[in-house]
Amino acid sequence: MPTHAVEKYLATCSFTHGTGAGTDETAYYPALKSLLDSAGGGLKPRVQCVMGLKNQGAGMPDGGLFTFNQFQKGEGTLRKG
């Protein structure tokens, strides 16, 4: 069983690819989110990955990296700006 975040990411991608049932891109988002959250958890300030962001005028981003102070306290929604 993989214990390192990169090992877990690669094992998850390999499994997803091996099923032949995933999409070319978005099927790998959960593995990527897990990897980025693992890396971001060791930063100061901590960084959290959010995948599938809404269009804010520049197209649909795959995901974004945010610090916890960018969210409204107790609401889980991003602050403006």
CYANA upper distance limits for C-alpha pairs under 8 A (distance plus 0.5 A):
  2 PRO  CA      7 GLU  CA      5.89
  2 PRO  CA      8 LYS  CA      5.68
  2 PRO  CA     11 ALA  CA      7.97
  3 THR  CA      7 GLU  CA      7.27
  3 THR  CA      8 LYS  CA      7.16
  4 HIS  CA      8 LYS  CA      6.70
  5 ALA  CA      9 TYR  CA      6.61
  5 ALA  CA     34 SER  CA      8.37
  5 ALA  CA     35 LEU  CA      6.28
  5 ALA  CA     38 SER  CA      7.05
  5 ALA  CA     39 ALA  CA      8.49
  6 VAL  CA     10 LEU  CA      6.65
  6 VAL  CA     35 LEU  CA      7.16
  7 GLU  CA     11 ALA  CA      6.53
  8 LYS  CA     12 THR  CA      6.51
  8 LYS  CA     35 LEU  CA      8.49
  9 TYR  CA     13 CYS  CA      6.65
  9 TYR  CA     31 ALA  CA      5.87
  9 TYR  CA     32 LEU  CA      7.29
  9 TYR  CA     34 SER  CA      7.94
  9 TYR  CA     35 LEU  CA      6.59
 10 LEU  CA     14 SER  CA      6.48
 11 ALA  CA     15 PHE  CA      6.61
 12 THR  CA     16 THR  CA      6.61
 12 THR  CA     31 ALA  CA      6.69
 13 CYS  CA     17 HIS  CA      6.50
 13 CYS  CA     28 TYR  CA      6.73
 13 CYS  CA     31 ALA  CA      7.21
 14 SER  CA     18 GLY  CA      6.40
 15 PHE  CA     19 THR  CA      6.89
 16 THR  CA     20 GLY  CA      7.67
 16 THR  CA     21 ALA  CA      7.97
 16 THR  CA     22 GLY  CA      6.78
 16 THR  CA     27 ALA  CA      7.71
 16 THR  CA     28 TYR  CA      7.81
 17 HIS  CA     21 ALA  CA      8.05
 17 HIS  CA     22 GLY  CA      7.15
 22 GLY  CA     26 THR  CA      8.40
 22 GLY  CA     27 ALA  CA      5.66
 23 THR  CA     27 ALA  CA      5.77
 25 GLU  CA     29 TYR  CA      7.81
 28 TYR  CA     32 LEU  CA      6.82
 29 TYR  CA     33 LYS  CA      6.45
 29 TYR  CA     51 MET  CA      7.68
 30 PRO  CA     34 SER  CA      6.68
 31 ALA  CA     35 LEU  CA      6.78
 32 LEU  CA     36 LEU  CA      6.65
 33 LYS  CA     37 ASP  CA      6.45
 33 LYS  CA     49 CYS  CA      6.39
 33 LYS  CA     50 VAL  CA      7.80
 33 LYS  CA     51 MET  CA      7.48
 34 SER  CA     38 SER  CA      6.59
 35 LEU  CA     39 ALA  CA      6.84
 36 LEU  CA     40 GLY  CA      6.37
 36 LEU  CA     48 GLN  CA      7.95
 36 LEU  CA     49 CYS  CA      6.74
 37 ASP  CA     41 GLY  CA      6.37
 37 ASP  CA     47 VAL  CA      7.41
 37 ASP  CA     48 GLN  CA      5.86
 37 ASP  CA     49 CYS  CA      6.24
 38 SER  CA     42 GLY  CA      7.64
 39 ALA  CA     43 LEU  CA      7.74
 40 GLY  CA     46 ARG  CA      6.09
 40 GLY  CA     47 VAL  CA      4.87
 40 GLY  CA     48 GLN  CA      6.58
 40 GLY  CA     49 CYS  CA      8.42
 41 GLY  CA     46 ARG  CA      5.57
 41 GLY  CA     47 VAL  CA      6.52
 41 GLY  CA     48 GLN  CA      7.76
 42 GLY  CA     46 ARG  CA      7.00
 43 LEU  CA     47 VAL  CA      7.16
 45 PRO  CA     67 THR  CA      6.89
 45 PRO  CA     68 PHE  CA      8.26
 46 ARG  CA     67 THR  CA      6.31
 46 ARG  CA     68 PHE  CA      7.33
 47 VAL  CA     65 LEU  CA      6.74
 47 VAL  CA     66 PHE  CA      5.84
 47 VAL  CA     67 THR  CA      5.03
 47 VAL  CA     68 PHE  CA      7.31
 48 GLN  CA     65 LEU  CA      6.18
 48 GLN  CA     66 PHE  CA      5.80
 48 GLN  CA     67 THR  CA      6.64
 48 GLN  CA     68 PHE  CA      7.71
 49 CYS  CA     63 GLY  CA      7.43
 49 CYS  CA     64 GLY  CA      6.22
 49 CYS  CA     65 LEU  CA      5.13
 49 CYS  CA     66 PHE  CA      6.86
 50 VAL  CA     63 GLY  CA      5.97
 50 VAL  CA     64 GLY  CA      5.92
 50 VAL  CA     65 LEU  CA      6.95
 50 VAL  CA     66 PHE  CA      8.10
 51 MET  CA     62 ASP  CA      6.45
 51 MET  CA     63 GLY  CA      4.47
 51 MET  CA     64 GLY  CA      6.95
 52 GLY  CA     60 MET  CA      8.14
 52 GLY  CA     61 PRO  CA      7.29
 52 GLY  CA     62 ASP  CA      5.90
 52 GLY  CA     63 GLY  CA      5.93
 53 LEU  CA     60 MET  CA      7.08
 53 LEU  CA     61 PRO  CA      6.31
 53 LEU  CA     62 ASP  CA      7.05
 53 LEU  CA     63 GLY  CA      6.17
 53 LEU  CA     64 GLY  CA      7.75
 54 LYS  CA     60 MET  CA      6.51
 54 LYS  CA     61 PRO  CA      7.76
 55 ASN  CA     59 GLY  CA      5.66
 55 ASN  CA     60 MET  CA      5.25
 55 ASN  CA     61 PRO  CA      7.59
 56 GLN  CA     60 MET  CA      8.27
 66 PHE  CA     70 GLN  CA      6.97
 67 THR  CA     71 PHE  CA      8.25
 70 GLN  CA     78 LEU  CA      6.32
 70 GLN  CA     79 ARG  CA      6.28
 71 PHE  CA     75 GLU  CA      7.97
 71 PHE  CA     76 GLY  CA      6.18
 71 PHE  CA     77 THR  CA      5.79
 71 PHE  CA     78 LEU  CA      4.82
 71 PHE  CA     79 ARG  CA      6.01
 72 GLN  CA     76 GLY  CA      6.39
 72 GLN  CA     77 THR  CA      5.98
 72 GLN  CA     78 LEU  CA      6.48
 72 GLN  CA     79 ARG  CA      6.33
